Amino acid sequence: MRPLVARIDTAALSHNLMAAKRLAGKARVLAVVKANGYGHGLARVGRALRAADGFAVLTLDEAATLRAQGLSHPIVLLEGFFHPDEIAEIARRRLQPVIHREDQVDALARARVEHKIDVFLKLDTGMHRLGLAKKPWLAALERLKSLPHIGTITLISHFARADEPEIGVEHQLAVFRDAAQGLNHPASLANSAALLRYPEAIADWARPGIMLYGASPFAGQTGADLGLLPTMHLEGRLIAVQFVRKGEGLGYGHLYMAERDMRVGVVACGYADGYPRHAVTGTPVMVEGRLTRTLGRVSMDMLFVDLTDIGNAHVGSPVTLWGDGVPVETVAAAAGTIAYELLTALAPRVRIEET
Ligand SMILES: Cc1ncc(COP(=O)(O)O)c(C=O)c1O
């Protein structure tokens, strides 16, 4: 068996959920489990997070996967429905679509369904991605209220810069409060960054994603700094050890030239496994429990590690690409990206083990 595994720590998932619940206080927690549970496996994450008050996904298939786990929680479809044909199944499976366009309100008005549908109505408070501006949003709210087959209407918006200390949520929160003034509906605003940093933005349903997977939404801070535990440990082994002489080049493009005579390890993990090709020489990696660095260009199936200070390293030595001791955020930063991308890009060919 190729020695590469993503070990998913389900106890860490529940630990992080409890951290989110503590922050949320009286508010309920919608666990964001889209993108295959941020790469951890949707069914597995659903089971591990069954103490959440609800789940947020994108598609009917994802919702069906959760229902097949026996999860009867509220399930929110964050992009709503993509075609009116989906409304019947949404009603049958008791899913809650985010309504973000006027034609979706028209489609709901025309729909004939067996059960009432609870919806989330999205206000664009400044992200300018999904949602209606104040006036059409208020009009949509009135129309939805008048429809007998629409149940609870939760007001929803999303923050664009909650992770940035200088900007935060203040402006978007003010826009929301102005639009929602005098309305008596539950609201959902906070992603992980807002939940962690802005208690005033928590509202009735918090929507944490990344923090449940043990990673920090804030640049320069790791999940561990926030009391979170890593949930995905990408672990491999050395499949070769090479000696290179000072001045010799390593791998494609000879991107790294040996600064001295040195021992170099080859790990069975590459960009086709989801390890970022843009990770530069110096990206942290652990071999035999000791921190070292990657060298040269990541190839499709392998990468190089520096064994200079790890005299006992040998073929078969354990390697942590990210997880305990190697925060996924630091690997992401070395590749010019964010932990979200690394976790969700884990390739299907990587074997998953659950602990
Ligand atoms: C609408 C919405 N809410 C909540 C989240 C969760 O965000 P985070 O993973 O930063 O907590 C996302 C994630 O992208 C989202 O798109």
The ligand as an SDF file (V2000), in Angstrom:
LIG
                    3D

 16 16  0  0  0  0  0  0  0  0999 V2000
  -22.2720   31.5350    3.4230 C   0  0  0  0  0  0  0  0  0  0  0  0
  -21.2160   30.9330    4.2530 C   0  0  0  0  0  0  0  0  0  0  0  0
  -21.3800   30.8750    5.5840 N   0  0  0  0  0  0  0  0  0  0  0  0
  -20.4350   30.3410    6.3950 C   0  0  0  0  0  0  0  0  0  0  0  0
  -19.2570   29.8440    5.8900 C   0  0  0  0  0  0  0  0  0  0  0  0
  -18.2110   29.3030    6.8160 C   0  0  0  0  0  0  0  0  0  0  0  0
  -17.0840   30.1180    6.7960 O   0  0  0  0  0  0  0  0  0  0  0  0
  -15.7700   29.7600    7.6480 P   0  0  0  0  0  0  0  0  0  0  0  0
  -15.2820   28.4530    7.0720 O   0  0  0  0  0  0  0  0  0  0  0  0
  -14.8490   30.8690    7.3530 O   0  0  0  0  0  0  0  0  0  0  0  0
  -16.1800   29.6470    9.0460 O   0  0  0  0  0  0  0  0  0  0  0  0
  -19.0380   29.8920    4.5230 C   0  0  0  0  0  0  0  0  0  0  0  0
  -17.7790   29.3720    3.9900 C   0  0  0  0  0  0  0  0  0  0  0  0
  -17.2780   29.6450    2.9620 O   0  0  0  0  0  0  0  0  0  0  0  0
  -20.0450   30.4530    3.6780 C   0  0  0  0  0  0  0  0  0  0  0  0
  -19.8750   30.5290    2.3540 O   0  0  0  0  0  0  0  0  0  0  0  0
  1  2  1  0
  2  3  1  0
  2 15  2  0
  3  4  2  0
  4  5  1  0
  5  6  1  0
  5 12  2  0
  6  7  1  0
  7  8  1  0
  8  9  2  0
  8 10  1  0
  8 11  1  0
 12 13  1  0
 12 15  1  0
 13 14  2  0
 15 16  1  0
M  END
$$$$
